[in-house]
Amino acid sequence: MIKIQGLYKSFGDLQVLKGIDYEINEKEVICVIGPSGSGKSTFLRCINLLEDITDGVVFIDGVKVNDPGTDINEIRKEVGMVFQQFNLFPHMTVLDNITISPRKIRKMDSKEANALARQLLDKVGLADKADAYPEQLSGGQMQRVAIARALAMQPKVMLFDEPTSALDPEMVKEVLDVMKQLVYEGMTMVVVTHEMGFAREMGDRVLFMDEGILIEDGTPEDVFDMPKSDRTKAFLSKVL
Amino acid sequence: MITIDFPDIRFDMIWNYKELFIRGIWVTLGLTLIGYVSGVILGLLLGMGKLSKKKWIYYPCKYYVDFFRGTPLLVQILLIHLALIPTVFGESLGYFVSGALALSLNCGAYNAEIIRAGIQSIEKGQMEAGRSLGMPRGVAMRYVILPQAFRRMVPPLGNELIALLKDSSLVTVIAANDLLYAGKVVAGAYARFWEPYITVAILYLLLTYIFTKVITYVEKRFSNSYVPSQRRRIFSFGRSAAGG
């Protein structure tokens, strides 16, 4: 479903991604782990072209993402993204945060969009927060709204960029629970995370990145229990 | 020895010219409002242009802003009234057109910087979130960035309005019969300077005072509708806590 070939990314002189090849199939859950600065967030952001790709190609459903002829907005409709800092729209209610894109981009009428939003809020356990504003919510609640907002576009893939890293510890679980529910529903997911428990439990494959290179790729058992690379071992010994 | 010899103040001479002053107020208000409204629209376009990555959009906007902020308004008024408009149209279109045009172009340049800074002050993640939801840049700008940026722009844009109101007095050099011009006429007629210019000053003060009040009201309105918790926290605090 997502095919990445020879992906390079530089910020000026700094090479962040140094040739990544990877393929993600439908309904797969990929957890990307690695030390900070390893390029894992950049990797994720290249998939929906939030970062320009320096070299290489990304295909989503057979469409080349970084092609000048591709309407990136069409691609992004199908690729939901959840950010570390939530990035909810502070001037809109929770309901409007969720419905704005279906209404303006999918041209859904308000009634339908509101019904969809309420259904999604119910799913993430925030049915009573529809009329609240983001700043009235806790971090965990904001992130759950952000997930509902991304789901409202009915994407085929969800990208998670360290979704729990900005949360207080007691709020991590409520967000992970929502993500687990998505896994059970068969959503294709790419999750950049520091939550090793989640990666081990929910990942179909775990990908270890360091210094812009894909070091290790395999089932959670492979990567966590029998890492081949010394770098993986060194990293795991620090975080587990 | 300095002798301050206040002549007996005679405000009755002002009263005789009250129609001139009233007309002056209207001209000043008209020039200011037209200049400001078109200046905001122009500023919005220029401000966004200065944020463009396309060089052929960015540079014209940048040079425009640099020119109008880097030259005196008085010079711009004279250039437009005596050179630009007669060259383009073959004749003068009157002080009002020249004055309104000069004030609009000038105000647009200042507003462009305010609007650019306002847009840039919104966290990068907001645009990214909008784009990641499939919004084209323009849609994200319209629904996500500008509503938030506008709230931050209100105070400096308000200052700009006050500044423009006062700067509009410069059109007096092209014989626009604005408020200052009324004072000059009276001063010329009686060869007296205290009464007419004090009157002019007080009338400007009155106008800026009214404008300040309006701006304060707008600021309050916007901060209420955009920081809604100030109104709502009392009602939802309990639920918030329970939900977290």
Chai-1 contact restraints between the chains, C-beta under 6 A:
chainA,res_idxA,chainB,res_idxB,connection_type,confidence,min_distance_angstrom,max_distance_angstrom,comment,restraint_id
A,L50,B,E128,contact,1.0,0.0,6.0,A-B,restraint_1
A,N73,B,G134,contact,1.0,0.0,6.0,A-B,restraint_2
A,N73,B,P136,contact,1.0,0.0,6.0,A-B,restraint_3
A,R76,B,S132,contact,1.0,0.0,6.0,A-B,restraint_4
A,R76,B,G134,contact,1.0,0.0,6.0,A-B,restraint_5
A,K77,B,G134,contact,1.0,0.0,6.0,A-B,restraint_6
A,M81,B,S132,contact,1.0,0.0,6.0,A-B,restraint_7
A,Q85,B,G125,contact,1.0,0.0,6.0,A-B,restraint_8
A,N87,B,G125,contact,1.0,0.0,6.0,A-B,restraint_9
A,N87,B,A129,contact,1.0,0.0,6.0,A-B,restraint_10
A,F89,B,V144,contact,1.0,0.0,6.0,A-B,restraint_11
A,H91,B,P147,contact,1.0,0.0,6.0,A-B,restraint_12
A,H91,B,Q148,contact,1.0,0.0,6.0,A-B,restraint_13
A,H91,B,Y226,contact,1.0,0.0,6.0,A-B,restraint_14
A,S101,B,L133,contact,1.0,0.0,6.0,A-B,restraint_15
A,K104,B,V139,contact,1.0,0.0,6.0,A-B,restraint_16
A,I105,B,G134,contact,1.0,0.0,6.0,A-B,restraint_17
A,A132,B,S236,contact,1.0,0.0,6.0,A-B,restraint_18
A,Y133,B,P228,contact,1.0,0.0,6.0,A-B,restraint_19
A,Y133,B,S229,contact,1.0,0.0,6.0,A-B,restraint_20
A,E135,B,S229,contact,1.0,0.0,6.0,A-B,restraint_21
A,Q136,B,S229,contact,1.0,0.0,6.0,A-B,restraint_22
A,Q136,B,S236,contact,1.0,0.0,6.0,A-B,restraint_23
A,Q136,B,S240,contact,1.0,0.0,6.0,A-B,restraint_24
A,S138,B,G244,contact,1.0,0.0,6.0,A-B,restraint_25
A,M153,B,L133,contact,1.0,0.0,6.0,A-B,restraint_26
